[in-house]
Amino acid sequence: MLGSNHIRVRCEDGVTRMGRIKGKIKKRLWIREGDLLIVVPWDFQDEKCDIIYRYIRPQVEWLQKNNYLSK
């Protein structure tokens, strides 16, 4: 967490980006270290992204069990 609504995110493509938590998610969800997130990189700045969704632990386990995610 970097403060306010910003967070540093390590993406699957190996790039570390600064993520912005959108208002809808900011009010409803707590994002912790180690969470699985869906992010959308910005078109004009590749080092920044928007956080769209956070998976909770049972959802991540289900995705791994059904081979949607690799470990």
PASEBA-1860 file (N, C-alpha, C; in nm, 3 decimals):
! residues 71
1> MLGSNHIR> 0.085/-0.118/0.000/0.000/0.000/0.000/0.089/0.124/0.000 ~ 0.054/0.218/-0.085/0.131/0.341/-0.097/0.058/0.460/-0.037 ~ -0.062/0.438/0.012/-0.139/0.546/0.070/-0.252/0.586/-0.023 ~ -0.353/0.649/0.036/-0.471/0.694/-0.036/-0.532/0.575/-0.110 ~ -0.546/0.580/-0.239/-0.605/0.470/-0.314/-0.505/0.408/-0.411 ~ -0.377/0.410/-0.376/-0.272/0.356/-0.462/-0.207/0.235/-0.397 ~ -0.166/0.142/-0.482/-0.104/0.018/-0.435/-0.003/-0.027/-0.540 ~ 0.106/-0.087/-0.498/0.205/-0.139/-0.592/0.168/-0.284/-0.622
9> VRCEDGVT> 0.158/-0.318/-0.752/0.109/-0.448/-0.797/0.216/-0.514/-0.884 ~ 0.247/-0.640/-0.855/0.336/-0.718/-0.940/0.249/-0.801/-1.034 ~ 0.260/-0.775/-1.162/0.173/-0.838/-1.263/0.234/-0.967/-1.315 ~ 0.150/-1.047/-1.380/0.192/-1.175/-1.434/0.299/-1.162/-1.542 ~ 0.302/-1.048/-1.613/0.402/-1.027/-1.718/0.537/-0.982/-1.664 ~ 0.551/-0.976/-1.530/0.678/-0.943/-1.467/0.700/-0.795/-1.440 ~ 0.605/-0.711/-1.476/0.617/-0.567/-1.456/0.552/-0.529/-1.323 ~ 0.619/-0.443/-1.248/0.561/-0.389/-1.125/0.498/-0.255/-1.158
17> RMGRIKGK> 0.367/-0.245/-1.132/0.293/-0.125/-1.168/0.234/-0.060/-1.044 ~ 0.205/0.069/-1.057/0.131/0.139/-0.953/-0.016/0.130/-0.987 ~ -0.094/0.066/-0.901/-0.235/0.045/-0.926/-0.320/0.148/-0.852 ~ -0.429/0.185/-0.915/-0.524/0.277/-0.854/-0.650/0.198/-0.823 ~ -0.693/0.202/-0.697/-0.814/0.133/-0.656/-0.932/0.222/-0.693 ~ -1.019/0.170/-0.778/-1.135/0.246/-0.822/-1.230/0.270/-0.704 ~ -1.309/0.375/-0.713/-1.397/0.414/-0.604/-1.495/0.307/-0.562 ~ -1.551/0.234/-0.657/-1.648/0.129/-0.627/-1.585/0.020/-0.541
25> IKKRLWIR> -1.462/-0.019/-0.572/-1.393/-0.124/-0.497/-1.340/-0.068/-0.365 ~ -1.293/0.056/-0.367/-1.234/0.119/-0.249/-1.332/0.121/-0.132 ~ -1.457/0.142/-0.160/-1.558/0.151/-0.054/-1.600/0.014/-0.001 ~ -1.588/-0.093/-0.083/-1.641/-0.223/-0.044/-1.539/-0.328/-0.005 ~ -1.419/-0.325/-0.061/-1.323/-0.434/-0.042/-1.195/-0.386/0.024 ~ -1.137/-0.473/0.105/-1.004/-0.451/0.160/-0.907/-0.533/0.077 ~ -0.802/-0.469/0.031/-0.700/-0.540/-0.047/-0.578/-0.558/0.041 ~ -0.532/-0.684/0.051/-0.418/-0.717/0.135/-0.305/-0.773/0.050
33> EGDLLIVV> -0.186/-0.778/0.109/-0.070/-0.835/0.040/-0.097/-0.983/0.012 ~ -0.067/-1.026/-0.109/-0.087/-1.165/-0.148/-0.220/-1.192/-0.214 ~ -0.309/-1.094/-0.224/-0.438/-1.113/-0.290/-0.420/-1.125/-0.441 ~ -0.510/-1.197/-0.505/-0.512/-1.209/-0.650/-0.607/-1.103/-0.704 ~ -0.555/-1.020/-0.794/-0.631/-0.907/-0.847/-0.642/-0.914/-0.998 ~ -0.746/-0.855/-1.051/-0.755/-0.831/-1.194/-0.724/-0.684/-1.215 ~ -0.624/-0.656/-1.297/-0.584/-0.518/-1.325/-0.589/-0.492/-1.475 ~ -0.610/-0.365/-1.510/-0.611/-0.323/-1.650/-0.505/-0.214/-1.665
41> PWDFQDEK> -0.395/-0.242/-1.739/-0.292/-0.139/-1.760/-0.347/-0.021/-1.839 ~ -0.294/0.096/-1.809/-0.335/0.215/-1.882/-0.277/0.210/-2.023 ~ -0.349/0.265/-2.120/-0.302/0.267/-2.258/-0.182/0.359/-2.277 ~ -0.180/0.470/-2.208/-0.079/0.573/-2.233/0.037/0.569/-2.134 ~ 0.025/0.498/-2.022/0.135/0.480/-1.926/0.136/0.334/-1.882 ~ 0.230/0.258/-1.933/0.233/0.115/-1.905/0.268/0.083/-1.760 ~ 0.329/0.177/-1.689/0.368/0.150/-1.550/0.256/0.176/-1.450 ~ 0.136/0.210/-1.499/0.021/0.232/-1.411/-0.096/0.146/-1.456
49> CDIIYRYI> -0.187/0.115/-1.359/-0.302/0.030/-1.393/-0.418/0.063/-1.299 ~ -0.535/0.015/-1.338/-0.654/0.024/-1.255/-0.686/-0.115/-1.202 ~ -0.725/-0.123/-1.075/-0.762/-0.250/-1.014/-0.913/-0.267/-1.033 ~ -0.951/-0.377/-1.096/-1.090/-0.400/-1.131/-1.160/-0.494/-1.032 ~ -1.090/-0.600/-0.987/-1.155/-0.701/-0.904/-1.052/-0.769/-0.815 ~ -1.095/-0.814/-0.698/-1.010/-0.890/-0.606/-1.077/-1.024/-0.579 ~ -1.000/-1.132/-0.594/-1.049/-1.266/-0.562/-1.022/-1.296/-0.416 ~ -1.118/-1.358/-0.349/-1.097/-1.402/-0.211/-1.037/-1.543/-0.212
57> RPQVEWLQ> -0.986/-1.588/-0.099/-0.912/-1.715/-0.089/-0.990/-1.835/-0.145 ~ -1.118/-1.858/-0.109/-1.189/-1.973/-0.166/-1.201/-1.967/-0.319 ~ -1.215/-1.847/-0.372/-1.224/-1.833/-0.518/-1.091/-1.870/-0.584 ~ -0.980/-1.828/-0.525/-0.847/-1.860/-0.579/-0.824/-2.011/-0.573 ~ -0.861/-2.075/-0.463/-0.845/-2.220/-0.450/-0.929/-2.293/-0.554 ~ -1.051/-2.247/-0.578/-1.136/-2.309/-0.680/-1.076/-2.293/-0.819 ~ -1.024/-2.175/-0.850/-0.961/-2.151/-0.980/-0.840/-2.241/-1.001 ~ -0.758/-2.260/-0.896/-0.642/-2.348/-0.906/-0.683/-2.494/-0.920
65> KNNYLSK> -0.785/-2.535/-0.843/-0.831/-2.674/-0.847/-0.885/-2.710/-0.985 ~ -0.949/-2.617/-1.053/-1.009/-2.641/-1.184/-0.918/-2.599/-1.299 ~ -0.790/-2.580/-1.270/-0.686/-2.552/-1.370/-0.707/-2.422/-1.449 ~ -0.768/-2.323/-1.388/-0.777/-2.191/-1.449/-0.653/-2.108/-1.419 ~ -0.583/-2.142/-1.310/-0.461/-2.073/-1.267/-0.350/-2.174/-1.250 ~ -0.229/-2.132/-1.278/-0.113/-2.215/-1.245/-0.055/-2.163/-1.114 ~ 0.011/-2.248/-1.040/0.065/-2.209/-0.910/0.191/-2.132/-0.924
END
